[in-house]
Amino acid sequence: MGKYRYPVILFIVSAVFLVIGLLFKIQHWVGGRLITGSMLIVQVIALIWLGVILYRDSKKK
């Protein structure tokens, strides 16, 4: 589980900030679009990172 820790933590933290960004957008506050967009990009990066780790593990076996 140790090698999956960082991408999973990154995904969860970005999901929290994504919700915060969505709340900013609902309230029409400044920065909601920036927070939402950047957290979506961070989530994609975390999923790709996790996919690479899973792919490397499956190749070893």
C-alpha positions as CSV (number, residue, x, y, z in Angstrom):
1,M,0.0,0.0,0.0
2,G,3.0,2.3,0.5
3,K,3.5,3.0,-3.2
4,Y,-0.2,3.9,-3.8
5,R,-0.2,6.4,-0.9
6,Y,0.9,9.6,-2.6
7,P,-1.3,9.4,-5.7
8,V,-4.4,8.5,-3.6
9,I,-3.7,11.3,-1.1
10,L,-3.2,13.7,-4.0
11,F,-6.5,12.6,-5.5
12,I,-8.4,13.0,-2.2
13,V,-7.0,16.4,-1.4
14,S,-7.7,17.6,-4.9
15,A,-11.3,16.3,-4.6
16,V,-11.7,18.4,-1.5
17,F,-10.4,21.5,-3.2
18,L,-12.6,20.7,-6.2
19,V,-15.7,20.8,-4.0
20,I,-14.4,24.1,-2.5
21,G,-14.0,25.4,-6.1
22,L,-17.5,24.3,-7.0
23,L,-18.8,26.1,-3.9
24,F,-17.0,29.2,-5.0
25,K,-18.6,29.0,-8.5
26,I,-22.0,28.5,-7.0
27,Q,-21.6,31.6,-4.9
28,H,-20.1,33.5,-7.9
29,W,-16.9,34.3,-5.9
30,V,-13.6,35.2,-7.6
31,G,-11.4,32.2,-8.3
32,G,-14.0,29.5,-8.5
33,R,-13.2,28.7,-12.1
34,L,-9.5,28.6,-11.5
35,I,-9.7,26.3,-8.5
36,T,-12.1,24.0,-10.2
37,G,-10.1,23.8,-13.4
38,S,-6.7,23.3,-11.7
39,M,-8.1,20.6,-9.4
40,L,-9.5,18.7,-12.3
41,I,-6.0,18.7,-13.9
42,V,-4.5,17.6,-10.6
43,Q,-7.0,14.7,-10.4
44,V,-6.1,13.6,-13.9
45,I,-2.4,13.7,-13.1
46,A,-3.0,11.6,-9.9
47,L,-5.0,9.0,-11.9
48,I,-2.3,8.7,-14.5
49,W,0.3,8.4,-11.8
50,L,-1.7,5.6,-10.1
51,G,-2.3,3.9,-13.5
52,V,1.5,3.9,-14.2
53,I,2.2,2.3,-10.8
54,L,-0.5,-0.3,-11.3
55,Y,0.8,-1.1,-14.8
56,R,4.4,-1.5,-13.5
57,D,3.2,-3.8,-10.8
58,S,1.3,-6.0,-13.2
59,K,4.3,-6.2,-15.5
60,K,6.5,-7.5,-12.6
61,K,4.3,-10.5,-11.9
